[in-house]
Amino acid sequence: MSWLTALSGYLTPAFLVLSPLLSYSDQAYSMHRAKSSAGFSLDIPLIMLVASLLRIFYYPGAKFDIALLIQSLVMTAMQVILLKIALDHRPAPSSKGGDAAVPFAKINEKERKRPFNFWQWRSPKPYWQFVLSLFAGLVACELLLSPIPSVYQGYSSTIGYIGLAVEAILPLPQIIANAKSRSCKGFRFSVLASWLLGDTMKMFWFFTSKTTIPWAFKLCGIFQACCDSFLGVQYWMYGKGPTEIKEHELANTTTWSEPKADIFAGNGRRRTSVLQAQKTT
């Protein structure tokens, strides 16, 4: 068992650092190739950007494993790219059904708006303004509170727990979008597979590692693993949605009996006109 723990201590940190690329590069390429981000919930970049930025600024006060810090930095860069592609190729507002996922378009007229249309804006500019404002606010708090240890320790723990809790709810927007459309169309299986594999490796590493892993990581990791497992059940139940059965092309073509009837009818009219002409002569 010791050799397995040692192996996990090497492989899991490497996998965690690369997991943002392994999880989302295929999703980003798929949206770019299809020129559409339909079916992909834009809340995923929101959740991961907020969680990753909070985890980055949690590190100076917690000093957790360096692999988790590097993962947060790589995740931030990956989510910025993913957000840019998703905004550039979002569907038109009139999109409906399984090809629409909040907040790109309303699935139905009863879709509830968020306060101030948060993260439902049609212009890309407010998205980037929010991300930059969050980053600037965290930098300002770090500079103001770090010289005051008694206050800073509580602040650091707070943003750490908030960041990990936000990351733990990552699958929920996609679960809700899938349940509404009863389809997983637009959500890449590669993303789901990487999430489940990552959950398995993280759980083993969190509880066997000899490095510092705060309990906040462990609790939020357990919750996220449960949500990812339920998302896997949805993918098995819904797939890409019901298959539409199209009518065969021959069903709409004219049958051979109709033109034959027209030909015979035409010949009959010609014979009748010839007999009438003979009688008159």
C-alpha positions as CSV (number, residue, x, y, z in Angstrom):
1,M,0.0,0.0,0.0
2,S,2.9,2.3,0.7
3,W,4.1,2.1,-2.9
4,L,0.6,3.0,-4.1
5,T,0.6,6.1,-1.9
6,A,4.1,7.1,-3.1
7,L,3.0,6.7,-6.7
8,S,-0.1,8.7,-6.1
9,G,2.0,11.4,-4.5
10,Y,3.8,11.8,-7.8
11,L,1.1,11.2,-10.4
12,T,-1.8,13.1,-8.8
13,P,-0.1,16.5,-8.4
14,A,1.0,16.2,-12.1
15,F,-2.5,15.3,-13.2
16,L,-4.0,18.2,-11.1
17,V,-1.6,20.7,-12.8
18,L,-2.5,19.4,-16.3
19,S,-6.2,18.8,-15.5
20,P,-7.4,22.2,-16.7
21,L,-5.9,21.5,-20.1
22,L,-7.1,17.9,-20.2
23,S,-10.6,18.8,-19.1
24,Y,-11.4,21.9,-21.2
25,S,-9.1,22.0,-24.3
26,D,-11.4,19.6,-26.1
27,Q,-14.5,21.6,-25.1
28,A,-12.9,24.8,-26.3
29,Y,-11.8,23.2,-29.6
30,S,-15.2,21.7,-30.2
31,M,-16.9,25.1,-29.8
32,H,-14.4,26.8,-32.0
33,R,-14.7,24.2,-34.7
34,A,-18.5,24.2,-34.6
35,K,-18.7,28.0,-34.3
36,S,-21.3,27.5,-31.6
37,S,-21.3,27.2,-27.8
38,A,-24.8,25.9,-27.7
39,G,-25.4,23.4,-24.8
40,F,-22.4,24.7,-22.8
41,S,-23.3,26.5,-19.6
42,L,-21.4,29.8,-19.4
43,D,-21.7,29.5,-15.6
44,I,-18.8,27.0,-15.7
45,P,-16.2,29.7,-16.6
46,L,-17.8,32.0,-14.0
47,I,-17.5,29.4,-11.2
48,M,-14.0,28.3,-12.1
49,L,-12.6,31.8,-12.5
50,V,-14.0,32.9,-9.1
51,A,-12.9,29.8,-7.4
52,S,-9.4,29.8,-8.9
53,L,-8.8,33.5,-8.1
54,L,-9.9,33.0,-4.5
55,R,-7.7,29.9,-4.2
56,I,-4.7,31.8,-5.5
57,F,-5.1,34.5,-2.9
58,Y,-5.8,31.9,-0.2
59,Y,-2.3,30.4,-0.7
60,P,-0.3,33.1,1.2
61,G,-2.2,32.4,4.3
62,A,-2.7,28.7,4.1
63,K,0.6,27.5,2.4
64,F,-1.0,24.4,1.0
65,D,0.6,22.0,-1.5
66,I,2.3,24.0,-4.3
67,A,0.6,21.7,-7.0
68,L,-2.8,23.1,-6.0
69,L,-1.5,26.6,-6.5
70,I,-0.1,25.9,-9.9
71,Q,-3.4,24.2,-10.9
72,S,-5.3,27.4,-9.9
73,L,-3.0,29.5,-12.1
74,V,-3.3,27.1,-15.1
75,M,-7.1,26.9,-14.5
76,T,-7.5,30.7,-14.6
77,A,-5.7,31.0,-17.9
78,M,-7.7,28.1,-19.4
79,Q,-11.0,29.5,-18.2
80,V,-10.2,33.0,-19.7
81,I,-9.6,31.3,-23.1
82,L,-12.8,29.2,-22.7
83,L,-14.9,32.3,-21.8
84,K,-13.5,34.1,-24.9
85,I,-14.4,31.3,-27.2
86,A,-17.9,30.8,-25.6
87,L,-18.7,34.5,-26.0
88,D,-17.5,34.7,-29.6
89,H,-19.6,31.7,-30.6
90,R,-22.7,32.0,-28.5
91,P,-26.1,31.2,-30.1
92,A,-28.6,33.8,-31.2
93,P,-31.2,34.8,-28.6
94,S,-33.9,32.9,-30.5
95,S,-32.3,29.5,-30.0
96,K,-34.6,27.1,-28.1
97,G,-34.7,23.5,-26.8
98,G,-31.7,21.4,-26.2
99,D,-29.4,23.6,-28.2
100,A,-29.8,26.4,-25.6
101,A,-28.3,26.6,-22.2
102,V,-28.5,29.4,-19.7
103,P,-27.4,32.2,-20.0
104,F,-27.0,32.3,-23.8
105,A,-30.7,32.1,-24.5
106,K,-33.9,31.5,-22.7
107,I,-35.1,27.9,-22.8
108,N,-38.7,29.2,-22.4
109,E,-40.5,32.4,-21.7
110,K,-40.7,31.6,-18.0
111,E,-36.9,31.6,-17.6
112,R,-36.1,33.7,-14.5
113,K,-33.7,36.6,-14.9
114,R,-30.9,37.2,-12.4
115,P,-30.5,40.5,-10.6
116,F,-29.0,43.1,-12.9
117,N,-28.9,40.3,-15.5
118,F,-25.7,39.1,-13.9
119,W,-23.8,36.8,-16.2
120,Q,-26.6,37.0,-18.7
121,W,-25.4,40.1,-20.5
122,R,-25.5,40.1,-24.3
123,S,-22.4,42.3,-24.6
124,P,-19.0,40.6,-23.9
125,K,-17.7,43.7,-22.1
126,P,-19.4,43.3,-18.7
127,Y,-18.0,39.8,-18.4
128,W,-14.4,41.0,-18.6
129,Q,-15.2,44.0,-16.4
130,F,-16.4,41.7,-13.7
131,V,-13.4,39.4,-13.8
132,L,-10.9,42.3,-13.8
133,S,-12.8,44.0,-10.9
134,L,-12.7,40.8,-8.9
135,F,-8.9,40.4,-9.4
136,A,-8.3,44.1,-8.5
137,G,-10.4,43.8,-5.4
138,L,-8.5,40.7,-4.2
139,V,-5.1,42.4,-4.9
140,A,-6.3,45.5,-2.9
141,C,-7.4,43.3,0.1
142,E,-4.2,41.4,0.0
143,L,-2.1,44.6,0.2
144,L,-4.3,46.2,2.9
145,L,-4.8,43.2,5.2
146,S,-1.6,41.2,5.0
147,P,0.3,43.6,7.3
148,I,-2.4,42.9,10.0
149,P,-1.9,39.2,10.9
150,S,-4.9,39.0,13.3
151,V,-7.3,40.1,10.6
152,Y,-5.5,38.6,7.7
153,Q,-5.7,35.0,9.0
154,G,-9.5,35.1,9.3
155,Y,-9.8,36.8,5.9
156,S,-7.5,34.2,4.2
157,S,-9.5,31.3,5.7
158,T,-12.8,32.9,4.6
159,I,-11.9,33.4,0.9
160,G,-10.3,29.9,0.9
161,Y,-13.5,28.3,2.1
162,I,-15.6,30.4,-0.3
163,G,-13.4,29.6,-3.2
164,L,-13.5,25.9,-2.6
165,A,-17.3,25.9,-2.0
166,V,-17.8,27.8,-5.3
167,E,-15.7,25.2,-7.1
168,A,-17.6,22.4,-5.5
169,I,-20.9,23.6,-7.1
170,L,-19.2,23.6,-10.5
171,P,-21.3,20.7,-12.0
172,L,-24.7,22.2,-10.8
173,P,-25.3,24.6,-13.7
174,Q,-24.6,21.9,-16.2
175,I,-26.8,19.4,-14.3
176,I,-29.7,22.0,-14.3
177,A,-29.2,22.7,-18.0
178,N,-29.3,19.0,-18.8
179,A,-32.4,18.4,-16.7
180,K,-34.3,21.3,-18.4
181,S,-33.4,20.2,-21.9
182,R,-33.3,16.4,-21.1
183,S,-30.2,16.3,-23.2
184,C,-26.4,16.5,-22.7
185,K,-25.9,17.8,-26.2
186,G,-23.0,20.3,-26.3
187,F,-21.4,18.9,-23.1
188,R,-18.3,16.9,-24.0
189,F,-17.8,13.4,-22.7
190,S,-14.1,14.2,-22.4
191,V,-14.9,16.9,-19.8
192,L,-17.0,14.5,-17.8
193,A,-14.4,11.7,-18.0
194,S,-11.6,14.0,-16.8
195,W,-13.8,15.3,-13.9
196,L,-14.5,11.7,-12.7
197,L,-10.9,10.6,-13.1
198,G,-9.7,13.8,-11.3
199,D,-12.2,13.2,-8.4
200,T,-10.9,9.6,-8.0
201,M,-7.3,10.7,-7.9
202,K,-7.9,13.7,-5.7
203,M,-9.9,11.8,-3.1
204,F,-7.1,9.2,-2.8
205,W,-4.4,11.8,-2.6
206,F,-6.2,14.2,-0.2
207,F,-6.5,11.4,2.4
208,T,-3.1,9.8,1.9
209,S,-0.8,12.7,1.2
210,K,1.8,13.7,3.7
211,T,1.8,17.3,2.5
212,T,-0.5,19.9,3.9
213,I,-4.1,19.5,2.5
214,P,-6.6,21.6,4.5
215,W,-9.9,20.0,5.4
216,A,-11.6,22.6,3.2
217,F,-10.2,20.9,0.1
218,K,-11.3,17.4,1.4
219,L,-14.9,18.4,2.2
220,C,-15.5,20.3,-1.0
221,G,-13.8,17.6,-3.0
222,I,-16.3,15.0,-1.6
223,F,-19.3,17.1,-2.5
224,Q,-18.0,17.8,-6.0
225,A,-17.3,14.1,-6.6
226,C,-20.9,13.3,-5.7
227,C,-22.2,16.0,-8.2
228,D,-19.9,14.7,-11.0
229,S,-21.2,11.2,-10.4
230,F,-24.8,12.4,-10.8
231,L,-23.7,14.2,-14.0
232,G,-22.4,10.9,-15.2
233,V,-25.8,9.3,-14.5
234,Q,-27.5,12.1,-16.5
235,Y,-25.1,11.5,-19.5
236,W,-26.1,7.8,-19.4
237,M,-29.8,8.6,-19.2
238,Y,-30.1,11.5,-21.7
239,G,-27.1,11.2,-24.0
240,K,-27.5,13.8,-26.7
241,G,-31.2,13.8,-26.5
242,P,-34.0,12.0,-28.4
243,T,-33.1,11.1,-32.0
244,E,-35.4,12.7,-34.5
245,I,-36.7,10.3,-37.1
246,K,-37.0,11.9,-40.5
247,E,-39.5,10.8,-43.2
248,H,-37.9,9.1,-46.1
249,E,-37.5,11.2,-49.2
250,L,-39.5,8.8,-51.4
251,A,-42.5,9.4,-49.2
252,N,-42.8,12.9,-50.6
253,T,-42.3,11.9,-54.3
254,T,-45.0,11.4,-56.8
255,T,-45.9,7.7,-57.4
256,W,-45.5,6.1,-60.8
257,S,-49.2,5.4,-61.1
258,E,-50.2,9.0,-61.3
259,P,-48.2,9.9,-64.4
260,K,-49.3,6.7,-66.1
261,A,-52.9,7.6,-65.4
262,D,-52.3,11.1,-66.9
263,I,-50.7,9.6,-70.0
264,F,-53.6,7.2,-70.6
265,A,-56.0,9.9,-70.0
266,G,-54.2,12.1,-72.5
267,N,-54.2,9.3,-75.1
268,G,-57.9,8.8,-74.5
269,R,-58.7,12.4,-75.1
270,R,-56.6,12.4,-78.3
271,R,-58.5,9.3,-79.6
272,T,-61.8,10.9,-78.9
273,S,-60.9,14.1,-80.7
274,V,-59.8,12.0,-83.8
275,L,-63.2,10.1,-83.9
276,Q,-65.1,13.4,-83.6
277,A,-63.1,14.8,-86.5
278,Q,-63.8,11.7,-88.7
279,K,-67.5,12.0,-88.0
280,T,-67.6,15.6,-89.0
281,T,-65.9,14.8,-92.2
